[in-house]
Amino acid sequence: MAGKARHSSKARNHYVHQGYLSRFASRKNGSRFYIWVYDKAQYSFVETNISNIAAERGFYLPEDETKLDKFVEDPSKRIIDKLIRQEPINEGEREQFSHYLAVTLKRVPANRQRGRDLYPKVLDKTFDKVDSFFRMLEKLDGVDRALVAFHRQAAQYYKQQFQIEAPPQVHDIMLSPWPTKRLVETIKSMSWNVLSARGPTFLLTSNNPVFFFSAYGLENEESELCFPLSTNSILLCNRQRREDLGFGVADETLVCEMNRRVASEATRYVFYHRPETWVQTLAMKQAPYLSRVFLTCAKCGS
């Protein structure tokens, strides 16, 4: 499936926000933050300025970049700080941060690849329904079968064209960082648990930091979503309990499981606050075994 490039801007856009990555920084020099990054494409593990990483030229429309900073990133900084301190948030803050998570899920290259992977299946399913409708019409009495056959053939022609190049509206949806209201509400309706990591292993993140099991999606009883908030804090969402917000401590086993999840979804970069050989191992592991997490105690996170 091909599509014309929508974005002509040459500006360099960060698809993982620099403010978010600064929470995993190895050090700070003046106003500049540095982070250790394992690059799966280059097989390299280096420390770099956060401004140099997880960015592409013309990745968004210029107006999208401005709106992301003003309406998503800036309002969410204070909420992330509260969650890391394990302080309650109000309904408006929960709505805002649900939107932040949905945008973070949508804005990365991995989401665009998901769209490209799904497109042929959706196209086939859509035109199968159209063809079934025309076949049903052909069986009706008094129908101009020649006219139905003409439109049926036209539908097949458009399907072939859309196999070559997606309609502009579909292409724009795949490129857009903006989520649907349904996605935001789905995340908001989950049970949220903020768990702190106290070492010796801490939390990593990646260029695709919001993890969920694709087999379960986000609306099923088995659904889970996790998102590292910082080196020592992670948000775990599920549908096991109906608490508004739980706080606790993640033991070493749980921290390692969260790291396996996030690293497994990295399309290129894995970030940590110091160089550790296990980060490289996780980043390059193919199809790792991932376990579901059952939280039985909000206070202890177990």
N, C-alpha and C positions, 0 to 999 in steps of 0.2 A: 504494500500500500504506500503510495507516494503522496506527497502534499507539498504545495508551494510554501516557501518560508514566509511567515506572516510578519516577522520582526526584521526591520531594516536598520534599527539602531545599532551603532557600534559601541555603545556604552558597555562597560563590564558589569554584569549583574551577578550578585551572590545568590545562589539558590539555597544555600544554607546561611542564615543570617550571622554576621560577624559577632553581634552581641550575644547570640546563643553560644557560639563556639568559644567565646571568651570565658565562659563558665567551666571550660575544660582546659584552660590555658596552662602551660608549663611555667611561664614566667611573664612578667610585664616590664617593658623598658619605656619609660615615659608614658605616652598614650598608646603605645603599640603592644599588642598581645601576641605571644608566640605559643605554638602548639605542636606536639609531635603527631605526625601524620604518616600512616602506612599507605602507600600508593600501590594498589593491586595491579595496575597496568605496568608500572615501572619496577615493581618488586623492590621498592626503596622505603626506608624508614628514616625520615628526616624531621628536624625541627624547623618550622617556617613561620613567618608572619601570617597571622590569620587573614589579613587582607589579600594574601596571594592565593588562597585556596578556595575550592568549591565555588568557582565563578566561571561564567562563560560570557563572551561578547554577544550582545543582542538576544539574550535568553528571554527577556521580557520586553513588552512595550514600555517606553519611557514612563507613561502614565501609571502602568502597573507597579513599577518600582517605587514611585513616589507614594502610591496608595498603600503598598505593603509596609513601608516605613511608618507612615502616619496613622493608619487604621489597624494595623496588626501587630507589628513589632513593638513600637513605643508603648501602647497601652498595656501590653502583656508583660513588660519587664517587671513591674511592681508585683504582678500576680505570681510570677515565677519566684520572686524573692520571698513572698509570703508562703508559698508551698514548700520551698526549701527550708524555711524556718518552722515548718509544720504548724502554720497558723490557719485557722478557718478562712474561707473566702465566701462572699455573699453570692446571691443568685446572678446578679449582673456580671460579676467577675467570672463565675463559672461559664456563663454564656460567652463572654469574651475569650476565655481560654479554650473553650471548645472550638471556637472559630479559628483561633491560633493553631490548634492541633490539626484541624481540617486543612488549613492553608499549608502547613508544614508537610502534610501528607501529599498535597496536590502539586506543590511548587517544584518538586525535585525531578531530575531526569528519569528516575525509576518509574514515576507515575506516567510520564509520557510513553515510556516503553510498554507499560501495562496497557495503555490505550491502543498502541499499535498492535499489540498481541491480541487484544479483544476484538478489534475492528473487523477482521474477516469473519469471525463467528457471528457477530451482531449483524453484519451485512447479509450473511447467508440466511440467518433466522428471519430477518425482516422481509427479504424477497421471497422466501419460502411461503410466508403468510400471504404475500401479495399474489403469488402464483396460485395458491390454494383458493383464494377468493375468485380469481378469474376462471379456474376450473369449475368452481361451484356455479358461476354465472352461465357457463356453457351448457349446463344441464337443465337450466330453466326453460320453460316453454315461452315462446314469443320473443326470445332474445336474439338480437342480431349477432350471430356467432362470428361472422366475418369481422365485425367491429371489435368484439371481445378478443378475437385472435390478434387483431392489430395492436390493441393495447397491451396484451400479454407479451407480444414480441417486443414492444417498446420498453416494457419493464425489464426484460432481459438485456436489452441494449444498455439501459441506464445502470444495471447491475455491473455489466462488464466495464463501463466507464468508471464507476465508483471503485471497482477493484484496482484500477490503475491509479486513480487519484481520488481521495476522499472529498466530499463536498466541503466548501469553505467553512460552513457553520460547524461541521463535525471536527474539522482540523483545528479551528479556533478553540473549541471546547477542550481538546487534548492539550493545547498549549497554555490554556488559561490557568493561572494559579488560584483562581477563585472557586471555592467549593459550593456545592448545592446546600440549600437549607436543610435538606434531609440528612446529609452527612453530618452537619453541625449538630443537629438534634439527636442523632444516633449516638454520637460521642458523649454529648451532655447527659444522656439518659443512663449511661453506664455507671457502675459503682466505682468510685475513684479511691485509690489508696496511694499515699505518698510514703515511700520507705527510704530510710537513710542507710548508707553504707559506711561502716566504720573501720574497714580494712581487715586484713592486709590488702585485699583486692578492692579496687574502686571501679567506678563506672566509666565505660568508654561511650563514644557516640560515632556516627558515621554520616556519609553524605545522603543517607536515606534513613533519618533517625526515628521515624514513627514505625514501630513494628506491629503487625497483626498477622494472625494465621489466615492466609488466603482461603484455605479450605472451609473455614468457619465464618469468614466475613466479620462484620461488626454487630449484627443484629440477632445472633443466635445465642442460646444459653451457654454454649461452649466458647463464645467469642472472648478474646483477650487482646488488649492493646497495651503496649508499654512505650514509654518515652523518657529517656534520660534527661533530667532537668539540669544536672551538674555532675561534677566528678563524684559527689557523695550523696546524690539524691535522684530517685526515679519515681515516675508516676506509672502505676499499674492499674489499668481499668479492666473490669470484667462484669459479668452479670450473675455472680455467685451470691452476692448479698445486696440488700437494698439500702445500704447506708449512704448518706450524702457524701461523706468524705472521711476516710480512715487514715490514721497515721501510725507509723511503726518503724521498726528496724529490720533491715534485710540481712539475714545471716550470709555467711560466705557462699553457701550452696546456691542461694537465690541470686546473689550478685553475679556469680559465674553464669547462671542460666540466663539472666538478663543480657549479659555481655555476649553470650552465644547468639541470642536472638538478633540483637542489633547488628552484630558483625556479619551475620549470615545474609542480611539484606543490603549490605553495602555494595553499591555497584562499582565503586572505585576507591573511595577514601574511608579509612578508619582512624579515628582521633582518640588520643589518650594524653594524659598530662606528663607522661614520662616514657622513655623507650623500654619496652618489655617484650621479650621474645614471644610470650604467649599471645600478644596482640597480633603479631604476624601470623602465628599458627591459626588463630581463630579466623582471621581475615581470609586466609587461603583455603580453609577447610571446605570441601565440597559436600553439599547436602548433609549438614550436621544433624544429629538427632536432637530435637527440641522437645522439651517436656511442658505439659500444661502445669500451671501453678494453682494450687488450691489454698487460699488464705482462710484460715480458720480462726485467727485471732488478730483483730485490728491493731491491738497494742504491740504485739510482738512481731507481726508481719509473717508469721509462719502458717 
